[in-house]
Amino acid sequence: MDLVEVDGLRIGYRQAGQGRPLVLVHGAVADSRDWQHQLEAFAGDFRVVAWDAP
């Protein structure tokens, strides 16, 4: 997992693939791990980013 800091808030995210961006956003009681299978499946056609909401 990668981290980015925005306005003092650290946000984790996972990414895979290249091409047009596809952003995956999880629900309230989940995290980016819930998107692992979709991340792998879409990575052949997109740059997929799944982030962890703070």
ZADOPA-836813 format. One record per atom (N, C-alpha, C): residue number from 0; residue in three letters; atom name; x, y, z. Coordinates in Angstrom, 3 decimals, always signed. Layout:
BEGIN
<rec resi="NUM" resn="Ala" name="CA" px="X" py="Y" pz="Z"/>
...
***
This chain:
BEGIN
<rec resi="0" resn="Met" name="N" px="+0.840" py="-1.168" pz="+0.000"/>
<rec resi="0" resn="Met" name="CA" px="+0.000" py="+0.000" pz="+0.000"/>
<rec resi="0" resn="Met" name="C" px="+0.888" py="+1.234" pz="+0.000"/>
<rec resi="1" resn="Asp" name="N" px="+0.498" py="+2.205" pz="-0.794"/>
<rec resi="1" resn="Asp" name="CA" px="+1.201" py="+3.487" pz="-0.845"/>
<rec resi="1" resn="Asp" name="C" px="+0.466" py="+4.491" pz="+0.032"/>
<rec resi="2" resn="Leu" name="N" px="+1.167" py="+5.544" pz="+0.418"/>
<rec resi="2" resn="Leu" name="CA" px="+0.578" py="+6.611" pz="+1.228"/>
<rec resi="2" resn="Leu" name="C" px="+0.820" py="+7.954" pz="+0.569"/>
<rec resi="3" resn="Val" name="N" px="-0.155" py="+8.837" pz="+0.708"/>
<rec resi="3" resn="Val" name="CA" px="-0.013" py="+10.218" pz="+0.270"/>
<rec resi="3" resn="Val" name="C" px="-0.514" py="+11.088" pz="+1.417"/>
<rec resi="4" resn="Glu" name="N" px="+0.105" py="+12.244" pz="+1.604"/>
<rec resi="4" resn="Glu" name="CA" px="-0.327" py="+13.156" pz="+2.652"/>
<rec resi="4" resn="Glu" name="C" px="-0.922" py="+14.397" pz="+2.010"/>
<rec resi="5" resn="Val" name="N" px="-2.145" py="+14.727" pz="+2.418"/>
<rec resi="5" resn="Val" name="CA" px="-2.855" py="+15.893" pz="+1.897"/>
<rec resi="5" resn="Val" name="C" px="-3.348" py="+16.707" pz="+3.086"/>
<rec resi="6" resn="Asp" name="N" px="-2.901" py="+17.943" pz="+3.194"/>
<rec resi="6" resn="Asp" name="CA" px="-3.291" py="+18.818" pz="+4.304"/>
<rec resi="6" resn="Asp" name="C" px="-3.102" py="+18.143" pz="+5.660"/>
<rec resi="7" resn="Gly" name="N" px="-2.006" py="+17.411" pz="+5.822"/>
<rec resi="7" resn="Gly" name="CA" px="-1.702" py="+16.763" pz="+7.084"/>
<rec resi="7" resn="Gly" name="C" px="-2.415" py="+15.441" pz="+7.318"/>
<rec resi="8" resn="Leu" name="N" px="-3.233" py="+15.011" pz="+6.390"/>
<rec resi="8" resn="Leu" name="CA" px="-3.976" py="+13.757" pz="+6.509"/>
<rec resi="8" resn="Leu" name="C" px="-3.330" py="+12.697" pz="+5.629"/>
<rec resi="9" resn="Arg" name="N" px="-2.935" py="+11.570" pz="+6.218"/>
<rec resi="9" resn="Arg" name="CA" px="-2.320" py="+10.481" pz="+5.450"/>
<rec resi="9" resn="Arg" name="C" px="-3.410" py="+9.567" pz="+4.906"/>
<rec resi="10" resn="Ile" name="N" px="-3.359" py="+9.314" pz="+3.607"/>
<rec resi="10" resn="Ile" name="CA" px="-4.354" py="+8.478" pz="+2.940"/>
<rec resi="10" resn="Ile" name="C" px="-3.633" py="+7.324" pz="+2.259"/>
<rec resi="11" resn="Gly" name="N" px="-4.060" py="+6.108" pz="+2.558"/>
<rec resi="11" resn="Gly" name="CA" px="-3.491" py="+4.930" pz="+1.929"/>
<rec resi="11" resn="Gly" name="C" px="-4.241" py="+4.589" pz="+0.652"/>
<rec resi="12" resn="Tyr" name="N" px="-3.528" py="+4.021" pz="-0.302"/>
<rec resi="12" resn="Tyr" name="CA" px="-4.171" py="+3.611" pz="-1.545"/>
<rec resi="12" resn="Tyr" name="C" px="-3.394" py="+2.476" pz="-2.190"/>
<rec resi="13" resn="Arg" name="N" px="-4.086" py="+1.725" pz="-3.021"/>
<rec resi="13" resn="Arg" name="CA" px="-3.487" py="+0.654" pz="-3.818"/>
<rec resi="13" resn="Arg" name="C" px="-3.715" py="+1.011" pz="-5.271"/>
<rec resi="14" resn="Gln" name="N" px="-2.759" py="+0.682" pz="-6.125"/>
<rec resi="14" resn="Gln" name="CA" px="-2.931" py="+0.978" pz="-7.542"/>
<rec resi="14" resn="Gln" name="C" px="-2.333" py="-0.125" pz="-8.390"/>
<rec resi="15" resn="Ala" name="N" px="-2.858" py="-0.243" pz="-9.597"/>
<rec resi="15" resn="Ala" name="CA" px="-2.362" py="-1.250" pz="-10.532"/>
<rec resi="15" resn="Ala" name="C" px="-2.734" py="-0.822" pz="-11.940"/>
<rec resi="16" resn="Gly" name="N" px="-1.970" py="-1.281" pz="-12.915"/>
<rec resi="16" resn="Gly" name="CA" px="-2.284" py="-1.055" pz="-14.322"/>
<rec resi="16" resn="Gly" name="C" px="-1.847" py="+0.298" pz="-14.836"/>
<rec resi="17" resn="Gln" name="N" px="-2.172" py="+0.516" pz="-16.110"/>
<rec resi="17" resn="Gln" name="CA" px="-1.859" py="+1.768" pz="-16.798"/>
<rec resi="17" resn="Gln" name="C" px="-3.033" py="+2.114" pz="-17.697"/>
<rec resi="18" resn="Gly" name="N" px="-3.088" py="+3.353" pz="-18.098"/>
<rec resi="18" resn="Gly" name="CA" px="-4.153" py="+3.789" pz="-18.993"/>
<rec resi="18" resn="Gly" name="C" px="-5.056" py="+4.801" pz="-18.318"/>
<rec resi="19" resn="Arg" name="N" px="-6.298" py="+4.852" pz="-18.782"/>
<rec resi="19" resn="Arg" name="CA" px="-7.265" py="+5.790" pz="-18.205"/>
<rec resi="19" resn="Arg" name="C" px="-7.524" py="+5.426" pz="-16.748"/>
<rec resi="20" resn="Pro" name="N" px="-7.700" py="+6.436" pz="-15.892"/>
<rec resi="20" resn="Pro" name="CA" px="-7.891" py="+6.152" pz="-14.470"/>
<rec resi="20" resn="Pro" name="C" px="-9.282" py="+5.598" pz="-14.161"/>
<rec resi="21" resn="Leu" name="N" px="-9.318" py="+4.679" pz="-13.226"/>
<rec resi="21" resn="Leu" name="CA" px="-10.553" py="+4.129" pz="-12.671"/>
<rec resi="21" resn="Leu" name="C" px="-10.371" py="+4.136" pz="-11.163"/>
<rec resi="22" resn="Val" name="N" px="-11.189" py="+4.916" pz="-10.448"/>
<rec resi="22" resn="Val" name="CA" px="-11.053" py="+5.063" pz="-8.999"/>
<rec resi="22" resn="Val" name="C" px="-12.143" py="+4.242" pz="-8.314"/>
<rec resi="23" resn="Leu" name="N" px="-11.737" py="+3.384" pz="-7.378"/>
<rec resi="23" resn="Leu" name="CA" px="-12.661" py="+2.542" pz="-6.627"/>
<rec resi="23" resn="Leu" name="C" px="-12.774" py="+3.096" pz="-5.211"/>
<rec resi="24" resn="Val" name="N" px="-14.001" py="+3.318" pz="-4.746"/>
<rec resi="24" resn="Val" name="CA" px="-14.251" py="+3.896" pz="-3.427"/>
<rec resi="24" resn="Val" name="C" px="-15.063" py="+2.894" pz="-2.612"/>
<rec resi="25" resn="His" name="N" px="-14.566" py="+2.521" pz="-1.446"/>
<rec resi="25" resn="His" name="CA" px="-15.251" py="+1.537" pz="-0.607"/>
<rec resi="25" resn="His" name="C" px="-16.351" py="+2.176" pz="+0.224"/>
<rec resi="26" resn="Gly" name="N" px="-17.167" py="+1.325" pz="+0.843"/>
<rec resi="26" resn="Gly" name="CA" px="-18.237" py="+1.778" pz="+1.727"/>
<rec resi="26" resn="Gly" name="C" px="-17.727" py="+2.117" pz="+3.116"/>
<rec resi="27" resn="Ala" name="N" px="-18.647" py="+2.441" pz="+3.999"/>
<rec resi="27" resn="Ala" name="CA" px="-18.315" py="+2.974" pz="+5.318"/>
<rec resi="27" resn="Ala" name="C" px="-17.534" py="+2.024" pz="+6.218"/>
<rec resi="28" resn="Val" name="N" px="-17.783" py="+0.739" pz="+6.153"/>
<rec resi="28" resn="Val" name="CA" px="-17.128" py="-0.187" pz="+7.084"/>
<rec resi="28" resn="Val" name="C" px="-16.133" py="-1.104" pz="+6.370"/>
<rec resi="29" resn="Ala" name="N" px="-15.546" py="-0.628" pz="+5.296"/>
<rec resi="29" resn="Ala" name="CA" px="-14.628" py="-1.432" pz="+4.492"/>
<rec resi="29" resn="Ala" name="C" px="-13.322" py="-0.674" pz="+4.294"/>
<rec resi="30" resn="Asp" name="N" px="-12.413" py="-1.256" pz="+3.508"/>
<rec resi="30" resn="Asp" name="CA" px="-11.200" py="-0.562" pz="+3.106"/>
<rec resi="30" resn="Asp" name="C" px="-10.783" py="-1.052" pz="+1.725"/>
<rec resi="31" resn="Ser" name="N" px="-9.662" py="-0.575" pz="+1.227"/>
<rec resi="31" resn="Ser" name="CA" px="-9.261" py="-0.854" pz="-0.154"/>
<rec resi="31" resn="Ser" name="C" px="-9.020" py="-2.336" pz="-0.423"/>
<rec resi="32" resn="Arg" name="N" px="-8.791" py="-3.134" pz="+0.615"/>
<rec resi="32" resn="Arg" name="CA" px="-8.598" py="-4.575" pz="+0.407"/>
<rec resi="32" resn="Arg" name="C" px="-9.827" py="-5.235" pz="-0.205"/>
<rec resi="33" resn="Asp" name="N" px="-10.995" py="-4.666" pz="+0.026"/>
<rec resi="33" resn="Asp" name="CA" px="-12.229" py="-5.227" pz="-0.533"/>
<rec resi="33" resn="Asp" name="C" px="-12.251" py="-5.180" pz="-2.053"/>
<rec resi="34" resn="Trp" name="N" px="-11.420" py="-4.356" pz="-2.654"/>
<rec resi="34" resn="Trp" name="CA" px="-11.377" py="-4.203" pz="-4.112"/>
<rec resi="34" resn="Trp" name="C" px="-10.282" py="-5.038" pz="-4.777"/>
<rec resi="35" resn="Gln" name="N" px="-9.576" py="-5.880" pz="-4.049"/>
<rec resi="35" resn="Gln" name="CA" px="-8.404" py="-6.567" pz="-4.589"/>
<rec resi="35" resn="Gln" name="C" px="-8.699" py="-7.316" pz="-5.890"/>
<rec resi="36" resn="His" name="N" px="-9.793" py="-8.080" pz="-5.937"/>
<rec resi="36" resn="His" name="CA" px="-10.098" py="-8.851" pz="-7.149"/>
<rec resi="36" resn="His" name="C" px="-10.441" py="-7.932" pz="-8.325"/>
<rec resi="37" resn="Gln" name="N" px="-11.193" py="-6.873" pz="-8.072"/>
<rec resi="37" resn="Gln" name="CA" px="-11.530" py="-5.926" pz="-9.128"/>
<rec resi="37" resn="Gln" name="C" px="-10.300" py="-5.156" pz="-9.583"/>
<rec resi="38" resn="Leu" name="N" px="-9.429" py="-4.817" pz="-8.649"/>
<rec resi="38" resn="Leu" name="CA" px="-8.193" py="-4.108" pz="-8.978"/>
<rec resi="38" resn="Leu" name="C" px="-7.387" py="-4.920" pz="-9.987"/>
<rec resi="39" resn="Glu" name="N" px="-7.234" py="-6.203" pz="-9.721"/>
<rec resi="39" resn="Glu" name="CA" px="-6.487" py="-7.081" pz="-10.622"/>
<rec resi="39" resn="Glu" name="C" px="-7.202" py="-7.246" pz="-11.961"/>
<rec resi="40" resn="Ala" name="N" px="-8.518" py="-7.392" pz="-11.929"/>
<rec resi="40" resn="Ala" name="CA" px="-9.282" py="-7.627" pz="-13.159"/>
<rec resi="40" resn="Ala" name="C" px="-9.258" py="-6.420" pz="-14.098"/>
<rec resi="41" resn="Phe" name="N" px="-9.368" py="-5.211" pz="-13.558"/>
<rec resi="41" resn="Phe" name="CA" px="-9.420" py="-4.008" pz="-14.386"/>
<rec resi="41" resn="Phe" name="C" px="-8.041" py="-3.477" pz="-14.768"/>
<rec resi="42" resn="Ala" name="N" px="-6.982" py="-3.951" pz="-14.111"/>
<rec resi="42" resn="Ala" name="CA" px="-5.633" py="-3.423" pz="-14.337"/>
<rec resi="42" resn="Ala" name="C" px="-5.142" py="-3.640" pz="-15.765"/>
<rec resi="43" resn="Gly" name="N" px="-5.714" py="-4.581" pz="-16.488"/>
<rec resi="43" resn="Gly" name="CA" px="-5.302" py="-4.802" pz="-17.867"/>
<rec resi="43" resn="Gly" name="C" px="-5.743" py="-3.696" pz="-18.810"/>
<rec resi="44" resn="Asp" name="N" px="-6.774" py="-2.942" pz="-18.412"/>
<rec resi="44" resn="Asp" name="CA" px="-7.334" py="-1.902" pz="-19.278"/>
<rec resi="44" resn="Asp" name="C" px="-7.259" py="-0.492" pz="-18.699"/>
<rec resi="45" resn="Phe" name="N" px="-7.028" py="-0.374" pz="-17.395"/>
<rec resi="45" resn="Phe" name="CA" px="-7.081" py="+0.921" pz="-16.721"/>
<rec resi="45" resn="Phe" name="C" px="-5.928" py="+1.062" pz="-15.735"/>
<rec resi="46" resn="Arg" name="N" px="-5.693" py="+2.301" pz="-15.306"/>
<rec resi="46" resn="Arg" name="CA" px="-4.880" py="+2.554" pz="-14.107"/>
<rec resi="46" resn="Arg" name="C" px="-5.892" py="+2.619" pz="-12.971"/>
<rec resi="47" resn="Val" name="N" px="-5.928" py="+1.592" pz="-12.165"/>
<rec resi="47" resn="Val" name="CA" px="-6.937" py="+1.455" pz="-11.119"/>
<rec resi="47" resn="Val" name="C" px="-6.351" py="+1.926" pz="-9.792"/>
<rec resi="48" resn="Val" name="N" px="-7.108" py="+2.767" pz="-9.095"/>
<rec resi="48" resn="Val" name="CA" px="-6.695" py="+3.265" pz="-7.784"/>
<rec resi="48" resn="Val" name="C" px="-7.829" py="+2.993" pz="-6.805"/>
<rec resi="49" resn="Ala" name="N" px="-7.520" py="+2.294" pz="-5.723"/>
<rec resi="49" resn="Ala" name="CA" px="-8.477" py="+2.054" pz="-4.639"/>
<rec resi="49" resn="Ala" name="C" px="-7.905" py="+2.714" pz="-3.392"/>
<rec resi="50" resn="Trp" name="N" px="-8.612" py="+3.674" pz="-2.850"/>
<rec resi="50" resn="Trp" name="CA" px="-8.078" py="+4.420" pz="-1.715"/>
<rec resi="50" resn="Trp" name="C" px="-8.832" py="+4.078" pz="-0.443"/>
<rec resi="51" resn="Asp" name="N" px="-8.199" py="+4.314" pz="+0.690"/>
<rec resi="51" resn="Asp" name="CA" px="-8.797" py="+4.096" pz="+2.000"/>
<rec resi="51" resn="Asp" name="C" px="-9.298" py="+5.426" pz="+2.536"/>
<rec resi="52" resn="Ala" name="N" px="-10.607" py="+5.534" pz="+2.672"/>
<rec resi="52" resn="Ala" name="CA" px="-11.181" py="+6.760" pz="+3.223"/>
<rec resi="52" resn="Ala" name="C" px="-10.750" py="+6.900" pz="+4.680"/>
<rec resi="53" resn="Pro" name="N" px="-10.398" py="+8.107" pz="+5.085"/>
<rec resi="53" resn="Pro" name="CA" px="-9.952" py="+8.316" pz="+6.470"/>
<rec resi="53" resn="Pro" name="C" px="-11.096" py="+8.161" pz="+7.462"/>
***
